[in-house]
Amino acid sequence: MAPASAAETARWCADADAFGIPVSLLVIPGPWRGARLAERPDYASFLRARRAGGDEIMVHGWEHRAGPEGALPRRLVGRAVARGAAEFAALDTAQAAAKLRDATAVLAGHELSATGFTPPGWLASPGAMRALRAAGFSHTTSHFGAHDLRTGKLHRGFALSHRPGGGWSERFGAALFETQARRAARRGGLVRLALHPDDLGRPGLREVTLRAIDAALTEGARACTYAELVGSAVG
């Protein structure tokens, strides 16, 4: 989430409020599709209000765009999996630490903080993981679950997400979204629904998402943020 997606963020948050559930907001403090968070105090105010209402603020990289850093194999994997967004996939410890300092400084400038980090594309290099621990982050996420950086525990649960853009991949993913959410909740497992601003460009994906949330709650799932899941203080 960033100032460029303010309207979409508000729409998803309103949907969550209608269900009475909290969300973990993945914030990109740097330049992404336009203005930076530092240039938009109105958006920062929105985030502070969401945090006060029980939502979690998580750092989601610095600019959500992979650079030239790191070994070629890691860069190629990030490019293939995250379509150029895998910013932390190939960084060494110093490079990751610098981006984390920039991100947390912007948040602090707006009276915001975060204990959690979700890497763009869910890809973080070993160096990035070391930098997260050194910076005091308590948890991060991957495709496969939520990782407690203090204890090493993995809360297993695959992230369900859409692939907007039409075609077979969007239709196939949407068909599985509600079914998998219902099944995971029925088994007592972790249900993770990863929503993106671009999903709202396809009205059918929002409808699928709302049905999936309703299905999970009907099956007994209890909604929480990642910070609550790992037992960290909400930032």
C-alpha positions as CSV (number, residue, x, y, z in Angstrom):
1,M,0.0,0.0,0.0
2,A,1.2,3.5,-0.9
3,P,-0.3,6.9,-1.6
4,A,-0.8,5.8,-5.2
5,S,-3.2,3.2,-4.1
6,A,-5.0,5.2,-1.4
7,A,-8.5,4.7,-2.9
8,E,-8.0,0.9,-3.3
9,T,-6.6,0.6,0.2
10,A,-9.7,2.4,1.6
11,R,-12.0,0.1,-0.4
12,W,-10.4,-3.1,1.0
13,C,-10.3,-1.7,4.5
14,A,-14.0,-0.8,4.3
15,D,-14.7,-4.4,3.2
16,A,-12.7,-5.7,6.2
17,D,-14.6,-3.4,8.5
18,A,-17.9,-4.8,7.2
19,F,-16.7,-8.2,8.4
20,G,-15.4,-6.8,11.7
21,I,-11.9,-8.1,11.0
22,P,-8.4,-6.5,11.3
23,V,-5.9,-6.4,8.5
24,S,-2.1,-6.2,8.1
25,L,-1.3,-3.3,5.8
26,L,1.8,-3.7,3.7
27,V,3.2,-0.2,3.3
28,I,5.7,0.9,0.7
29,P,7.4,4.0,2.1
30,G,9.5,4.9,-0.9
31,P,8.6,5.8,-4.5
32,W,5.9,3.5,-6.0
33,R,3.7,4.7,-8.9
34,G,4.1,8.3,-7.8
35,A,4.3,10.1,-4.5
36,R,6.3,8.8,-1.6
37,L,4.7,8.4,1.8
38,A,7.0,11.2,3.1
39,E,5.2,13.6,0.7
40,R,1.6,12.6,1.7
41,P,0.8,13.3,5.3
42,D,-2.9,12.7,4.6
43,Y,-2.1,9.1,3.7
44,A,0.0,8.8,6.9
45,S,-3.0,10.0,8.9
46,F,-5.1,7.3,7.3
47,L,-2.6,4.7,8.3
48,R,-2.4,6.0,11.9
49,A,-6.1,5.8,12.1
50,R,-6.1,2.2,10.8
51,R,-3.5,1.3,13.4
52,A,-5.4,2.9,16.2
53,G,-8.4,0.7,15.1
54,G,-6.5,-2.5,15.4
55,D,-4.8,-3.0,12.0
56,E,-1.1,-3.7,11.7
57,I,1.4,-1.7,9.7
58,M,4.1,-3.8,8.0
59,V,7.0,-2.6,5.9
60,H,6.7,-3.9,2.3
61,G,10.1,-3.1,1.0
62,W,11.3,0.4,0.1
63,E,10.2,0.9,-3.5
64,H,8.8,-2.5,-4.5
65,R,11.2,-2.8,-7.5
66,A,14.2,-5.1,-7.9
67,G,17.5,-3.4,-8.7
68,P,20.8,-4.7,-10.1
69,E,22.1,-5.9,-6.8
70,G,23.0,-9.5,-6.0
71,A,23.9,-12.6,-7.8
72,L,22.4,-13.2,-11.3
73,P,20.6,-16.5,-10.4
74,R,18.7,-14.9,-7.5
75,R,17.8,-11.9,-9.7
76,L,16.5,-14.2,-12.4
77,V,14.4,-16.2,-9.9
78,G,13.0,-12.9,-8.5
79,R,12.2,-11.7,-12.0
80,A,10.4,-14.9,-12.9
81,V,8.4,-15.2,-9.6
82,A,7.6,-11.6,-8.8
83,R,7.7,-9.9,-12.2
84,G,10.4,-7.4,-11.3
85,A,9.1,-6.6,-7.8
86,A,11.4,-8.8,-5.8
87,E,13.4,-6.0,-4.3
88,F,14.9,-8.0,-1.4
89,A,15.5,-11.3,-3.2
90,A,19.2,-10.8,-3.9
91,L,20.4,-8.2,-1.5
92,D,23.4,-8.6,0.9
93,T,23.0,-7.7,4.5
94,A,24.3,-4.1,4.1
95,Q,22.1,-3.4,1.1
96,A,19.0,-4.7,2.9
97,A,19.9,-2.8,6.1
98,A,20.1,0.5,4.2
99,K,16.7,0.0,2.6
100,L,15.2,-0.9,6.0
101,R,16.7,2.2,7.6
102,D,15.2,4.4,4.9
103,A,11.8,2.7,5.3
104,T,11.6,2.8,9.0
105,A,12.8,6.5,9.1
106,V,10.0,7.5,6.8
107,L,7.5,5.7,9.0
108,A,8.9,7.2,12.2
109,G,8.7,10.7,10.6
110,H,4.9,10.2,10.5
111,E,4.6,8.6,14.0
112,L,4.3,5.1,12.6
113,S,6.4,2.0,13.3
114,A,6.3,-1.6,12.3
115,T,7.5,-4.9,13.8
116,G,6.7,-6.9,10.7
117,F,8.1,-7.1,7.2
118,T,6.7,-8.7,4.1
119,P,9.2,-8.7,1.2
120,P,7.9,-7.8,-2.2
121,G,7.2,-11.1,-4.1
122,W,7.6,-12.9,-0.7
123,L,11.3,-13.3,-1.6
124,A,14.0,-12.3,0.9
125,S,17.7,-13.3,0.6
126,P,19.7,-14.7,3.5
127,G,21.3,-11.2,3.8
128,A,17.9,-9.6,4.0
129,M,16.8,-12.0,6.8
130,R,20.0,-11.1,8.8
131,A,19.3,-7.4,8.3
132,L,15.7,-7.9,9.5
133,R,16.8,-9.5,12.7
134,A,19.5,-6.9,13.3
135,A,17.0,-4.1,12.8
136,G,14.7,-5.6,15.5
137,F,11.8,-6.9,13.3
138,S,9.9,-9.7,15.0
139,H,8.3,-11.4,12.0
140,T,8.2,-11.7,8.3
141,T,6.2,-13.6,5.7
142,S,6.9,-15.8,2.7
143,H,4.6,-17.7,0.3
144,F,4.5,-20.5,2.8
145,G,3.7,-18.8,6.1
146,A,4.6,-16.3,8.8
147,H,8.1,-16.5,10.3
148,D,8.8,-15.5,13.9
149,L,12.3,-14.0,13.6
150,R,12.9,-14.3,17.3
151,T,12.2,-18.0,17.8
152,G,12.5,-19.4,14.2
153,K,9.0,-20.8,14.3
154,L,7.1,-21.0,11.0
155,H,3.3,-20.6,11.2
156,R,2.5,-22.6,8.1
157,G,-0.1,-21.4,5.7
158,F,0.2,-20.8,1.9
159,A,-0.8,-17.2,0.8
160,L,-3.8,-17.2,-1.5
161,S,-3.7,-14.3,-4.0
162,H,-5.2,-13.3,-7.3
163,R,-3.4,-12.7,-10.6
164,P,-5.5,-10.0,-12.2
165,G,-5.1,-9.4,-15.9
166,G,-7.6,-11.8,-17.4
167,G,-6.8,-15.1,-19.0
168,W,-6.6,-18.6,-17.7
169,S,-4.3,-17.7,-14.7
170,E,-6.8,-15.3,-13.3
171,R,-9.7,-17.6,-13.8
172,F,-7.9,-20.6,-12.3
173,G,-6.7,-18.7,-9.3
174,A,-10.1,-17.2,-8.6
175,A,-11.7,-20.7,-8.8
176,L,-9.3,-21.9,-6.1
177,F,-9.5,-18.9,-3.9
178,E,-12.7,-19.5,-2.1
179,T,-12.4,-23.3,-2.1
180,Q,-8.9,-23.2,-0.5
181,A,-9.9,-20.7,2.1
182,R,-12.9,-22.8,3.2
183,R,-10.8,-26.0,3.3
184,A,-8.0,-24.5,5.3
185,A,-10.4,-23.0,7.8
186,R,-12.3,-26.2,8.1
187,R,-9.1,-28.1,9.0
188,G,-8.2,-25.4,11.6
189,G,-5.3,-24.2,9.5
190,L,-3.9,-20.7,8.8
191,V,-5.9,-18.9,6.1
192,R,-3.9,-16.1,4.4
193,L,-5.6,-13.9,1.9
194,A,-3.1,-11.6,0.2
195,L,-5.0,-8.7,-1.5
196,H,-3.5,-6.2,-4.0
197,P,-4.8,-2.8,-5.1
198,D,-4.8,-4.0,-8.7
199,D,-7.3,-6.8,-7.8
200,L,-10.0,-4.1,-7.6
201,G,-9.6,-3.4,-11.3
202,R,-11.4,-6.7,-11.8
203,P,-14.8,-6.5,-10.0
204,G,-15.2,-10.3,-10.0
205,L,-12.0,-10.8,-7.9
206,R,-13.4,-8.6,-5.1
207,E,-16.6,-10.7,-5.1
208,V,-14.6,-13.9,-4.9
209,T,-12.5,-12.4,-2.0
210,L,-15.6,-11.4,0.0
211,R,-17.0,-14.9,-0.4
212,A,-13.7,-16.4,0.7
213,I,-13.6,-14.3,3.8
214,D,-17.2,-15.2,4.6
215,A,-16.5,-18.9,4.0
216,A,-13.5,-18.9,6.3
217,L,-15.3,-17.1,9.1
218,T,-18.3,-19.4,8.7
219,E,-16.0,-22.4,9.2
220,G,-14.7,-21.0,12.5
221,A,-11.6,-19.0,11.5
222,R,-10.6,-16.2,13.8
223,A,-9.3,-13.1,12.1
224,C,-6.0,-11.6,13.3
225,T,-3.0,-9.7,12.1
226,Y,0.4,-11.2,11.6
227,A,1.7,-9.4,14.7
228,E,-1.1,-11.1,16.8
229,L,-0.4,-14.4,15.2
230,V,3.3,-14.4,16.3
231,G,2.6,-12.7,19.6
232,S,4.3,-9.4,18.7
233,A,3.2,-6.0,19.8
234,V,1.3,-4.2,17.0
235,G,3.5,-1.5,15.5
